Amino acid sequence: MVVNNLTTTQFAVLEALLHLGPLSQKTIGQKLLRSSGNVVKVIDNLERDGLVLREQNKSDRRAYLIVLTKKGKRLINAIFPNHVDSIIEAFSILSKEEQTELSRLCKKIGLIDSNLLH
């Protein structure tokens, strides 16, 4: 899937940064269930396009935080509402009870320690 010339993973990185704020590359990889090599390449491309930047992590000088730029924030804010609308439409075939159950199950899966998945 490509949205506004973004790959699915690029979109996911921008969305994570929008909702969670600056994150380390490691945390982004864990949240998206992606390998560190894949995340580095995705962030390199987002940085090349002026959508994110790497900033020195003040609490760990060996690491960098990935931060949305103004351009990146404008882009994700512009395309995210359409993404939400698509999700709502896709899940509208489920009853309210089924949607509640799906939400509960997704939250349960989201709480799994990502180390268990590798």
Rosetta constraint file for C-alpha pairs under 8 A:
AtomPair CA 1 CA 7 HARMONIC 6.21 0.50
AtomPair CA 1 CA 8 HARMONIC 5.66 0.50
AtomPair CA 2 CA 6 HARMONIC 5.23 0.50
AtomPair CA 2 CA 7 HARMONIC 4.69 0.50
AtomPair CA 2 CA 8 HARMONIC 6.09 0.50
AtomPair CA 3 CA 7 HARMONIC 6.57 0.50
AtomPair CA 3 CA 8 HARMONIC 7.35 0.50
AtomPair CA 3 CA 11 HARMONIC 7.41 0.50
AtomPair CA 4 CA 79 HARMONIC 7.82 0.50
AtomPair CA 6 CA 10 HARMONIC 5.63 0.50
AtomPair CA 6 CA 11 HARMONIC 5.87 0.50
AtomPair CA 7 CA 11 HARMONIC 6.16 0.50
AtomPair CA 8 CA 12 HARMONIC 6.15 0.50
AtomPair CA 9 CA 13 HARMONIC 6.18 0.50
AtomPair CA 9 CA 32 HARMONIC 7.85 0.50
AtomPair CA 9 CA 42 HARMONIC 7.18 0.50
AtomPair CA 10 CA 14 HARMONIC 6.33 0.50
AtomPair CA 10 CA 42 HARMONIC 6.10 0.50
AtomPair CA 10 CA 43 HARMONIC 7.65 0.50
AtomPair CA 10 CA 46 HARMONIC 7.06 0.50
AtomPair CA 11 CA 15 HARMONIC 6.08 0.50
AtomPair CA 11 CA 76 HARMONIC 7.70 0.50
AtomPair CA 12 CA 16 HARMONIC 6.04 0.50
AtomPair CA 12 CA 32 HARMONIC 7.29 0.50
AtomPair CA 13 CA 17 HARMONIC 6.20 0.50
AtomPair CA 13 CA 28 HARMONIC 6.91 0.50
AtomPair CA 13 CA 32 HARMONIC 7.83 0.50
AtomPair CA 14 CA 18 HARMONIC 6.08 0.50
AtomPair CA 14 CA 68 HARMONIC 7.19 0.50
AtomPair CA 14 CA 72 HARMONIC 7.20 0.50
AtomPair CA 14 CA 73 HARMONIC 7.86 0.50
AtomPair CA 14 CA 76 HARMONIC 6.36 0.50
AtomPair CA 15 CA 19 HARMONIC 6.27 0.50
AtomPair CA 15 CA 76 HARMONIC 6.62 0.50
AtomPair CA 15 CA 80 HARMONIC 7.65 0.50
AtomPair CA 16 CA 20 HARMONIC 5.65 0.50
AtomPair CA 16 CA 21 HARMONIC 7.38 0.50
AtomPair CA 16 CA 28 HARMONIC 7.62 0.50
AtomPair CA 17 CA 21 HARMONIC 4.69 0.50
AtomPair CA 17 CA 22 HARMONIC 5.75 0.50
AtomPair CA 17 CA 23 HARMONIC 6.83 0.50
AtomPair CA 17 CA 66 HARMONIC 7.82 0.50
AtomPair CA 17 CA 67 HARMONIC 6.87 0.50
AtomPair CA 17 CA 68 HARMONIC 6.50 0.50
AtomPair CA 18 CA 68 HARMONIC 7.35 0.50
AtomPair CA 18 CA 73 HARMONIC 6.98 0.50
AtomPair CA 18 CA 76 HARMONIC 7.48 0.50
AtomPair CA 21 CA 67 HARMONIC 7.19 0.50
AtomPair CA 22 CA 65 HARMONIC 5.77 0.50
AtomPair CA 22 CA 66 HARMONIC 5.37 0.50
AtomPair CA 22 CA 67 HARMONIC 4.76 0.50
AtomPair CA 22 CA 68 HARMONIC 7.32 0.50
AtomPair CA 23 CA 27 HARMONIC 6.19 0.50
AtomPair CA 23 CA 28 HARMONIC 6.40 0.50
AtomPair CA 23 CA 65 HARMONIC 5.13 0.50
AtomPair CA 23 CA 66 HARMONIC 5.37 0.50
AtomPair CA 23 CA 67 HARMONIC 7.11 0.50
AtomPair CA 24 CA 28 HARMONIC 6.28 0.50
AtomPair CA 24 CA 63 HARMONIC 7.22 0.50
AtomPair CA 24 CA 64 HARMONIC 5.97 0.50
AtomPair CA 24 CA 65 HARMONIC 4.49 0.50
AtomPair CA 24 CA 66 HARMONIC 5.86 0.50
AtomPair CA 25 CA 29 HARMONIC 6.17 0.50
AtomPair CA 25 CA 36 HARMONIC 7.50 0.50
AtomPair CA 25 CA 39 HARMONIC 6.78 0.50
AtomPair CA 25 CA 40 HARMONIC 7.16 0.50
AtomPair CA 25 CA 64 HARMONIC 7.40 0.50
AtomPair CA 25 CA 65 HARMONIC 6.93 0.50
AtomPair CA 25 CA 66 HARMONIC 6.73 0.50
AtomPair CA 26 CA 30 HARMONIC 6.27 0.50
AtomPair CA 26 CA 36 HARMONIC 6.76 0.50
AtomPair CA 27 CA 31 HARMONIC 6.08 0.50
AtomPair CA 28 CA 32 HARMONIC 6.09 0.50
AtomPair CA 28 CA 39 HARMONIC 7.42 0.50
AtomPair CA 29 CA 33 HARMONIC 5.61 0.50
AtomPair CA 29 CA 34 HARMONIC 4.80 0.50
AtomPair CA 29 CA 35 HARMONIC 6.12 0.50
AtomPair CA 29 CA 36 HARMONIC 6.04 0.50
AtomPair CA 29 CA 39 HARMONIC 5.92 0.50
AtomPair CA 30 CA 34 HARMONIC 6.57 0.50
AtomPair CA 30 CA 114 HARMONIC 6.01 0.50
AtomPair CA 31 CA 114 HARMONIC 7.66 0.50
AtomPair CA 33 CA 114 HARMONIC 7.35 0.50
AtomPair CA 34 CA 38 HARMONIC 6.36 0.50
AtomPair CA 34 CA 39 HARMONIC 6.48 0.50
AtomPair CA 35 CA 39 HARMONIC 6.32 0.50
AtomPair CA 36 CA 40 HARMONIC 6.15 0.50
AtomPair CA 37 CA 41 HARMONIC 6.40 0.50
AtomPair CA 38 CA 42 HARMONIC 6.22 0.50
AtomPair CA 39 CA 43 HARMONIC 6.03 0.50
AtomPair CA 40 CA 44 HARMONIC 5.98 0.50
AtomPair CA 41 CA 45 HARMONIC 6.29 0.50
AtomPair CA 42 CA 46 HARMONIC 6.25 0.50
AtomPair CA 43 CA 47 HARMONIC 5.90 0.50
AtomPair CA 43 CA 52 HARMONIC 7.43 0.50
AtomPair CA 44 CA 48 HARMONIC 6.07 0.50
AtomPair CA 45 CA 49 HARMONIC 6.26 0.50
AtomPair CA 46 CA 50 HARMONIC 6.35 0.50
AtomPair CA 46 CA 51 HARMONIC 5.27 0.50
AtomPair CA 46 CA 52 HARMONIC 5.77 0.50
AtomPair CA 47 CA 51 HARMONIC 5.67 0.50
AtomPair CA 47 CA 52 HARMONIC 4.86 0.50
AtomPair CA 47 CA 53 HARMONIC 5.49 0.50
AtomPair CA 47 CA 54 HARMONIC 7.84 0.50
AtomPair CA 50 CA 69 HARMONIC 6.92 0.50
AtomPair CA 50 CA 71 HARMONIC 6.76 0.50
AtomPair CA 50 CA 72 HARMONIC 7.06 0.50
AtomPair CA 51 CA 68 HARMONIC 6.09 0.50
AtomPair CA 51 CA 69 HARMONIC 5.35 0.50
AtomPair CA 51 CA 70 HARMONIC 7.51 0.50
AtomPair CA 51 CA 71 HARMONIC 5.59 0.50
AtomPair CA 51 CA 72 HARMONIC 3.89 0.50
AtomPair CA 51 CA 73 HARMONIC 7.53 0.50
AtomPair CA 52 CA 66 HARMONIC 6.48 0.50
AtomPair CA 52 CA 67 HARMONIC 5.36 0.50
AtomPair CA 52 CA 68 HARMONIC 4.42 0.50
AtomPair CA 52 CA 69 HARMONIC 5.06 0.50
AtomPair CA 52 CA 72 HARMONIC 6.22 0.50
AtomPair CA 53 CA 66 HARMONIC 5.73 0.50
AtomPair CA 53 CA 67 HARMONIC 5.36 0.50
AtomPair CA 53 CA 68 HARMONIC 6.56 0.50
AtomPair CA 53 CA 69 HARMONIC 6.62 0.50
AtomPair CA 54 CA 64 HARMONIC 5.77 0.50
AtomPair CA 54 CA 65 HARMONIC 5.60 0.50
AtomPair CA 54 CA 66 HARMONIC 4.78 0.50
AtomPair CA 54 CA 67 HARMONIC 6.32 0.50
AtomPair CA 55 CA 64 HARMONIC 5.30 0.50
AtomPair CA 55 CA 65 HARMONIC 5.21 0.50
AtomPair CA 55 CA 66 HARMONIC 6.43 0.50
AtomPair CA 55 CA 67 HARMONIC 7.09 0.50
AtomPair CA 56 CA 60 HARMONIC 7.96 0.50
AtomPair CA 56 CA 61 HARMONIC 6.21 0.50
AtomPair CA 56 CA 62 HARMONIC 7.84 0.50
AtomPair CA 56 CA 63 HARMONIC 6.38 0.50
AtomPair CA 56 CA 64 HARMONIC 4.55 0.50
AtomPair CA 56 CA 65 HARMONIC 6.24 0.50
AtomPair CA 57 CA 61 HARMONIC 5.50 0.50
AtomPair CA 57 CA 62 HARMONIC 7.50 0.50
AtomPair CA 57 CA 63 HARMONIC 5.60 0.50
AtomPair CA 57 CA 64 HARMONIC 4.89 0.50
AtomPair CA 57 CA 65 HARMONIC 5.56 0.50
AtomPair CA 60 CA 64 HARMONIC 7.99 0.50
AtomPair CA 68 CA 72 HARMONIC 5.41 0.50
AtomPair CA 68 CA 73 HARMONIC 5.89 0.50
AtomPair CA 69 CA 73 HARMONIC 6.10 0.50
AtomPair CA 70 CA 74 HARMONIC 6.11 0.50
AtomPair CA 71 CA 75 HARMONIC 6.21 0.50
AtomPair CA 72 CA 76 HARMONIC 6.21 0.50
AtomPair CA 73 CA 77 HARMONIC 5.93 0.50
AtomPair CA 74 CA 78 HARMONIC 6.07 0.50
AtomPair CA 75 CA 79 HARMONIC 6.34 0.50
AtomPair CA 76 CA 80 HARMONIC 5.59 0.50
AtomPair CA 77 CA 81 HARMONIC 7.28 0.50
AtomPair CA 79 CA 83 HARMONIC 6.61 0.50
AtomPair CA 80 CA 84 HARMONIC 6.29 0.50
AtomPair CA 81 CA 85 HARMONIC 6.22 0.50
AtomPair CA 82 CA 86 HARMONIC 6.20 0.50
AtomPair CA 83 CA 87 HARMONIC 6.34 0.50
AtomPair CA 84 CA 88 HARMONIC 6.17 0.50
AtomPair CA 85 CA 89 HARMONIC 6.13 0.50
AtomPair CA 86 CA 90 HARMONIC 6.09 0.50
AtomPair CA 87 CA 91 HARMONIC 6.16 0.50
AtomPair CA 88 CA 92 HARMONIC 5.98 0.50
AtomPair CA 89 CA 93 HARMONIC 7.84 0.50
AtomPair CA 91 CA 99 HARMONIC 7.38 0.50
AtomPair CA 94 CA 98 HARMONIC 5.59 0.50
AtomPair CA 94 CA 99 HARMONIC 5.94 0.50
AtomPair CA 95 CA 99 HARMONIC 6.15 0.50
AtomPair CA 96 CA 100 HARMONIC 6.16 0.50
AtomPair CA 97 CA 101 HARMONIC 6.21 0.50
AtomPair CA 98 CA 102 HARMONIC 6.03 0.50
AtomPair CA 99 CA 103 HARMONIC 6.05 0.50
AtomPair CA 100 CA 104 HARMONIC 6.21 0.50
AtomPair CA 101 CA 105 HARMONIC 6.19 0.50
AtomPair CA 102 CA 106 HARMONIC 6.07 0.50
AtomPair CA 103 CA 107 HARMONIC 6.18 0.50
AtomPair CA 104 CA 108 HARMONIC 6.24 0.50
AtomPair CA 105 CA 109 HARMONIC 6.23 0.50
AtomPair CA 106 CA 110 HARMONIC 6.01 0.50
AtomPair CA 107 CA 111 HARMONIC 6.33 0.50
AtomPair CA 108 CA 112 HARMONIC 6.97 0.50
AtomPair CA 112 CA 116 HARMONIC 7.32 0.50
AtomPair CA 113 CA 117 HARMONIC 7.60 0.50
AtomPair CA 114 CA 118 HARMONIC 7.16 0.50
